[in-house]
Amino acid sequence: MVESILVTLFCCLPFGIAGIVNAVNVNGRYDGGDYEDAQRASAQAGKWTKIGFWIGIVVYVLWFGFMFLLGGAALLGRH
């Protein structure tokens, strides 16, 4: 659950929310005795959290690379 919240805040909102929703469902299903669905919800929460994390990392890398290129272009244009 904590990982899903962090991914939502810092990486990718839609996938983080999907991870949170599935993580919340785990305890209810486990307490209800539906262990198979709890395991499935846990796997789904992990999947969406990882997808959101890696998409966030890719977006940050692309953004920093783009900013680096723009900064280099601005420096070259000054001379």
Buried (B, 14 or more C-beta within 10 A) or exposed (E): BEBBBBBBEEBBEEBBBBBBBBBBBBEEBBEEEBEEBBEBBBEBBBBBBBBBBBBBEEEEEEEEEEEEEEEEEEEEEEE
